[in-house]
């Protein structure tokens, strides 16, 4: 484990994030999981898929 990660963990242990920040992060993660779940159930629209460029042979 890099020393930089250990120093960051020490900093977080001494000054933990506020409850509001923890709820914000959990809310963003929950929103991402909800979007992913809806996409898995319904599917991705065909119109939004990137178009493949034609292959050019030299």
BAFI-699533 format. One record per atom (N, C-alpha, C, O): x, y, z; atom name; residue in three letters. Coordinates in Angstrom, 1 decimal, m for minus. Example, Ala and Ser with C-alpha at 12.3 -4.5 7.8 and 13.67 -1.06 7.14 Angstrom:
@px 13.2 py m5.7 pz 7.8 at N aa ALA;
@px 12.3 py m4.5 pz 7.8 at CA aa ALA;
@px 13.2 py m3.3 pz 7.8 at C aa ALA;
@px 14.2 py m3.3 pz 8.5 at O aa ALA;
@px 12.8 py m2.2 pz 7.1 at N aa SER;
@px 13.7 py m1.1 pz 7.1 at CA aa SER;
@px 12.9 py 0.0 pz 7.9 at C aa SER;
@px 13.4 py 1.1 pz 8.0 at O aa SER;
//
This chain:
@px 0.9 py m1.2 pz 0.0 at N aa UNK;
@px 0.0 py 0.0 pz 0.0 at CA aa UNK;
@px 0.9 py 1.2 pz 0.0 at C aa UNK;
@px 1.8 py 1.3 pz 0.8 at O aa UNK;
@px 0.6 py 2.2 pz m0.9 at N aa UNK;
@px 1.5 py 3.4 pz m1.0 at CA aa UNK;
@px 1.3 py 4.2 pz 0.3 at C aa UNK;
@px 0.3 py 4.2 pz 1.0 at O aa UNK;
@px 2.4 py 4.9 pz 0.7 at N aa UNK;
@px 2.5 py 5.7 pz 1.9 at CA aa UNK;
@px 1.4 py 6.8 pz 1.7 at C aa UNK;
@px 0.9 py 7.3 pz 2.8 at O aa UNK;
@px 1.2 py 7.3 pz 0.5 at N aa UNK;
@px 0.3 py 8.4 pz 0.3 at CA aa UNK;
@px m1.1 py 8.0 pz 0.8 at C aa UNK;
@px m1.9 py 8.8 pz 1.4 at O aa UNK;
@px m1.5 py 6.8 pz 0.6 at N aa UNK;
@px m2.9 py 6.3 pz 1.0 at CA aa UNK;
@px m2.9 py 6.2 pz 2.5 at C aa UNK;
@px m3.9 py 6.6 pz 3.1 at O aa UNK;
@px m1.8 py 5.8 pz 3.1 at N aa UNK;
@px m1.8 py 5.7 pz 4.6 at CA aa UNK;
@px m1.9 py 7.1 pz 5.2 at C aa UNK;
@px m2.6 py 7.3 pz 6.2 at O aa UNK;
@px m1.2 py 8.1 pz 4.6 at N aa UNK;
@px m1.3 py 9.5 pz 5.1 at CA aa UNK;
@px m2.8 py 10.0 pz 4.9 at C aa UNK;
@px m3.3 py 10.8 pz 5.8 at O aa UNK;
@px m3.4 py 9.7 pz 3.8 at N aa UNK;
@px m4.8 py 10.1 pz 3.6 at CA aa UNK;
@px m5.7 py 9.5 pz 4.7 at C aa UNK;
@px m6.6 py 10.2 pz 5.2 at O aa UNK;
@px m5.5 py 8.2 pz 5.0 at N aa UNK;
@px m6.3 py 7.6 pz 6.0 at CA aa UNK;
@px m6.1 py 8.2 pz 7.4 at C aa UNK;
@px m7.1 py 8.3 pz 8.1 at O aa UNK;
@px m4.9 py 8.6 pz 7.7 at N aa UNK;
@px m4.6 py 9.2 pz 9.0 at CA aa UNK;
@px m5.4 py 10.6 pz 9.0 at C aa UNK;
@px m6.0 py 10.9 pz 10.0 at O aa UNK;
@px m5.3 py 11.3 pz 7.9 at N aa UNK;
@px m6.0 py 12.6 pz 7.9 at CA aa UNK;
@px m7.5 py 12.4 pz 8.0 at C aa UNK;
@px m8.1 py 13.2 pz 8.8 at O aa UNK;
@px m8.1 py 11.4 pz 7.4 at N aa UNK;
@px m9.5 py 11.2 pz 7.5 at CA aa UNK;
@px m9.9 py 10.7 pz 8.9 at C aa UNK;
@px m11.0 py 11.1 pz 9.4 at O aa UNK;
@px m9.0 py 10.0 pz 9.6 at N aa UNK;
@px m9.3 py 9.5 pz 10.9 at CA aa UNK;
@px m9.3 py 10.7 pz 11.9 at C aa UNK;
@px m10.0 py 10.7 pz 12.9 at O aa UNK;
@px m8.4 py 11.6 pz 11.7 at N aa UNK;
@px m8.3 py 12.8 pz 12.6 at CA aa UNK;
@px m9.4 py 13.8 pz 12.3 at C aa UNK;
@px m9.9 py 14.4 pz 13.2 at O aa UNK;
@px m9.7 py 14.0 pz 11.0 at N aa UNK;
@px m10.7 py 15.0 pz 10.6 at CA aa UNK;
@px m11.7 py 14.3 pz 9.7 at C aa UNK;
@px m11.7 py 14.4 pz 8.5 at O aa UNK;
@px m12.7 py 13.5 pz 10.3 at N aa UNK;
@px m13.6 py 12.8 pz 9.4 at CA aa UNK;
@px m14.6 py 13.7 pz 8.7 at C aa UNK;
@px m14.8 py 14.9 pz 9.1 at O aa UNK;
@px m15.1 py 13.3 pz 7.5 at N aa UNK;
@px m16.0 py 14.2 pz 6.8 at CA aa UNK;
@px m17.3 py 14.4 pz 7.6 at C aa UNK;
@px m17.6 py 13.6 pz 8.4 at O aa UNK;
@px m17.9 py 15.5 pz 7.3 at N aa UNK;
@px m19.2 py 15.8 pz 8.0 at CA aa UNK;
@px m20.3 py 14.8 pz 7.5 at C aa UNK;
@px m20.2 py 14.1 pz 6.5 at O aa UNK;
@px m21.3 py 14.7 pz 8.3 at N aa UNK;
@px m22.4 py 13.8 pz 8.0 at CA aa UNK;
@px m23.1 py 14.2 pz 6.7 at C aa UNK;
@px m23.6 py 13.4 pz 6.0 at O aa UNK;
@px m23.2 py 15.5 pz 6.5 at N aa UNK;
@px m23.8 py 16.0 pz 5.2 at CA aa UNK;
@px m23.0 py 15.5 pz 4.0 at C aa UNK;
@px m23.6 py 15.1 pz 3.0 at O aa UNK;
@px m21.7 py 15.5 pz 4.1 at N aa UNK;
@px m20.9 py 15.0 pz 3.0 at CA aa UNK;
@px m21.1 py 13.5 pz 2.8 at C aa UNK;
@px m21.1 py 13.1 pz 1.6 at O aa UNK;
@px m21.1 py 12.8 pz 3.9 at N aa UNK;
@px m21.3 py 11.3 pz 3.8 at CA aa UNK;
@px m22.7 py 11.1 pz 3.1 at C aa UNK;
@px m22.8 py 10.2 pz 2.2 at O aa UNK;
@px m23.7 py 11.8 pz 3.5 at N aa UNK;
@px m25.1 py 11.6 pz 2.9 at CA aa UNK;
@px m25.0 py 12.0 pz 1.4 at C aa UNK;
@px m25.7 py 11.3 pz 0.6 at O aa UNK;
@px m24.3 py 13.0 pz 1.1 at N aa UNK;
@px m24.2 py 13.4 pz m0.3 at CA aa UNK;
@px m23.5 py 12.3 pz m1.2 at C aa UNK;
@px m24.0 py 12.0 pz m2.2 at O aa UNK;
@px m22.5 py 11.8 pz m0.7 at N aa UNK;
@px m21.8 py 10.7 pz m1.4 at CA aa UNK;
@px m22.7 py 9.5 pz m1.5 at C aa UNK;
@px m22.7 py 8.9 pz m2.6 at O aa UNK;
@px m23.3 py 9.1 pz m0.5 at N aa UNK;
@px m24.3 py 8.0 pz m0.5 at CA aa UNK;
@px m25.4 py 8.2 pz m1.5 at C aa UNK;
@px m25.9 py 7.3 pz m2.2 at O aa UNK;
@px m25.9 py 9.5 pz m1.5 at N aa UNK;
@px m27.0 py 9.8 pz m2.5 at CA aa UNK;
@px m26.5 py 9.7 pz m3.9 at C aa UNK;
@px m27.3 py 9.3 pz m4.8 at O aa UNK;
@px m25.3 py 10.2 pz m4.2 at N aa UNK;
@px m24.8 py 10.1 pz m5.6 at CA aa UNK;
@px m24.6 py 8.6 pz m6.0 at C aa UNK;
@px m24.9 py 8.2 pz m7.1 at O aa UNK;
@px m24.1 py 7.8 pz m5.1 at N aa UNK;
@px m23.9 py 6.4 pz m5.4 at CA aa UNK;
@px m25.2 py 5.7 pz m5.6 at C aa UNK;
@px m25.4 py 4.9 pz m6.5 at O aa UNK;
@px m26.2 py 6.1 pz m4.8 at N aa UNK;
@px m27.6 py 5.5 pz m4.9 at CA aa UNK;
@px m28.2 py 5.9 pz m6.3 at C aa UNK;
@px m28.8 py 5.1 pz m6.9 at O aa UNK;
@px m28.0 py 7.2 pz m6.7 at N aa UNK;
@px m28.5 py 7.6 pz m7.9 at CA aa UNK;
@px m27.9 py 6.9 pz m9.1 at C aa UNK;
@px m28.5 py 6.5 pz m10.1 at O aa UNK;
@px m26.6 py 6.7 pz m9.0 at N aa UNK;
@px m25.9 py 6.0 pz m10.1 at CA aa UNK;
@px m26.4 py 4.5 pz m10.2 at C aa UNK;
@px m26.6 py 4.0 pz m11.3 at O aa UNK;
@px m26.5 py 3.9 pz m9.0 at N aa UNK;
@px m27.0 py 2.5 pz m9.0 at CA aa UNK;
@px m28.5 py 2.4 pz m9.6 at C aa UNK;
@px m28.8 py 1.5 pz m10.3 at O aa UNK;
@px m29.3 py 3.4 pz m9.3 at N aa UNK;
@px m30.7 py 3.5 pz m9.8 at CA aa UNK;
@px m30.7 py 3.6 pz m11.3 at C aa UNK;
@px m31.4 py 3.0 pz m12.0 at O aa UNK;
@px m29.8 py 4.5 pz m11.8 at N aa UNK;
@px m29.8 py 4.7 pz m13.3 at CA aa UNK;
@px m29.3 py 3.4 pz m13.9 at C aa UNK;
@px m29.8 py 3.0 pz m15.0 at O aa UNK;
@px m28.3 py 2.8 pz m13.3 at N aa UNK;
@px m27.7 py 1.6 pz m13.9 at CA aa UNK;
@px m28.8 py 0.5 pz m13.9 at C aa UNK;
@px m29.0 py m0.3 pz m14.9 at O aa UNK;
@px m29.6 py 0.4 pz m12.8 at N aa UNK;
@px m30.6 py m0.6 pz m12.7 at CA aa UNK;
@px m31.7 py m0.4 pz m13.7 at C aa UNK;
@px m32.2 py m1.4 pz m14.3 at O aa UNK;
@px m32.1 py 0.8 pz m13.9 at N aa UNK;
@px m33.2 py 1.1 pz m14.9 at CA aa UNK;
@px m32.7 py 0.8 pz m16.3 at C aa UNK;
@px m33.4 py 0.3 pz m17.1 at O aa UNK;
@px m31.4 py 1.1 pz m16.5 at N aa UNK;
@px m30.8 py 0.8 pz m17.8 at CA aa UNK;
@px m30.8 py m0.7 pz m18.1 at C aa UNK;
@px m30.9 py m1.1 pz m19.2 at O aa UNK;
@px m30.5 py m1.5 pz m17.0 at N aa UNK;
@px m30.5 py m2.9 pz m17.2 at CA aa UNK;
@px m31.9 py m3.5 pz m17.4 at C aa UNK;
@px m32.0 py m4.4 pz m18.2 at O aa UNK;
@px m32.9 py m2.9 pz m16.8 at N aa UNK;
@px m34.3 py m3.4 pz m17.0 at CA aa UNK;
@px m34.9 py m3.0 pz m18.3 at C aa UNK;
@px m35.5 py m3.8 pz m19.0 at O aa UNK;
@px m34.7 py m1.7 pz m18.7 at N aa UNK;
@px m35.4 py m1.2 pz m19.9 at CA aa UNK;
@px m34.5 py m1.3 pz m21.1 at C aa UNK;
@px m35.0 py m1.6 pz m22.2 at O aa UNK;
@px m33.2 py m1.1 pz m20.9 at N aa UNK;
@px m32.3 py m1.2 pz m22.1 at CA aa UNK;
@px m31.8 py 0.2 pz m22.5 at C aa UNK;
@px m32.4 py 1.2 pz m22.1 at O aa UNK;
@px m30.8 py 0.2 pz m23.3 at N aa UNK;
@px m30.2 py 1.4 pz m23.8 at CA aa UNK;
@px m30.8 py 1.8 pz m25.1 at C aa UNK;
@px m30.9 py 0.9 pz m26.0 at O aa UNK;
@px m31.3 py 3.0 pz m25.3 at N aa UNK;
@px m31.9 py 3.4 pz m26.6 at CA aa UNK;
@px m30.9 py 3.2 pz m27.7 at C aa UNK;
@px m29.7 py 3.6 pz m27.6 at O aa UNK;
@px m31.4 py 2.6 pz m28.8 at N aa UNK;
@px m30.5 py 2.4 pz m30.0 at CA aa UNK;
@px m30.0 py 3.7 pz m30.6 at C aa UNK;
@px m28.9 py 3.8 pz m31.1 at O aa UNK;
@px m30.8 py 4.8 pz m30.5 at N aa UNK;
@px m30.4 py 6.0 pz m31.1 at CA aa UNK;
@px m29.3 py 6.7 pz m30.3 at C aa UNK;
@px m28.5 py 7.5 pz m30.9 at O aa UNK;
@px m29.0 py 6.3 pz m29.1 at N aa UNK;
@px m28.0 py 6.9 pz m28.3 at CA aa UNK;
@px m26.7 py 6.2 pz m28.4 at C aa UNK;
@px m25.6 py 6.6 pz m28.0 at O aa UNK;
@px m26.7 py 5.0 pz m29.1 at N aa UNK;
@px m25.5 py 4.2 pz m29.2 at CA aa UNK;
@px m24.5 py 4.9 pz m30.2 at C aa UNK;
@px m25.0 py 5.5 pz m31.2 at O aa UNK;
@px m23.2 py 4.9 pz m29.9 at N aa UNK;
@px m22.3 py 5.6 pz m30.9 at CA aa UNK;
@px m22.3 py 4.8 pz m32.2 at C aa UNK;
@px m22.3 py 3.5 pz m32.2 at O aa UNK;
@px m22.2 py 5.5 pz m33.3 at N aa UNK;
@px m22.1 py 4.9 pz m34.6 at CA aa UNK;
@px m20.7 py 4.4 pz m34.9 at C aa UNK;
@px m19.8 py 5.1 pz m34.6 at O aa UNK;
@px m20.6 py 3.2 pz m35.4 at N aa UNK;
@px m19.3 py 2.7 pz m35.8 at CA aa UNK;
@px m18.8 py 3.4 pz m37.1 at C aa UNK;
@px m19.6 py 3.5 pz m38.1 at O aa UNK;
@px m17.6 py 3.8 pz m37.1 at N aa UNK;
@px m17.0 py 4.4 pz m38.3 at CA aa UNK;
@px m16.8 py 3.2 pz m39.3 at C aa UNK;
@px m16.3 py 2.1 pz m38.9 at O aa UNK;
@px m17.0 py 3.4 pz m40.6 at N aa UNK;
@px m16.7 py 2.4 pz m41.6 at CA aa UNK;
@px m15.2 py 2.1 pz m41.6 at C aa UNK;
@px m14.3 py 3.0 pz m41.5 at O aa UNK;
@px m14.9 py 0.8 pz m41.8 at N aa UNK;
@px m13.5 py 0.4 pz m41.8 at CA aa UNK;
@px m12.9 py 0.7 pz m43.2 at C aa UNK;
@px m13.5 py 0.3 pz m44.2 at O aa UNK;
@px m11.8 py 1.4 pz m43.2 at N aa UNK;
@px m11.2 py 1.7 pz m44.5 at CA aa UNK;
@px m10.0 py 0.9 pz m44.7 at C aa UNK;
@px m9.0 py 0.9 pz m43.9 at O aa UNK;
@px m10.0 py 0.1 pz m45.8 at N aa UNK;
@px m8.8 py m0.8 pz m46.1 at CA aa UNK;
@px m7.8 py 0.0 pz m46.9 at C aa UNK;
@px m8.2 py 0.8 pz m47.8 at O aa UNK;
@px m6.6 py m0.1 pz m46.6 at N aa UNK;
@px m5.6 py 0.6 pz m47.4 at CA aa UNK;
@px m5.0 py m0.3 pz m48.5 at C aa UNK;
@px m4.1 py 0.2 pz m49.2 at O aa UNK;
//
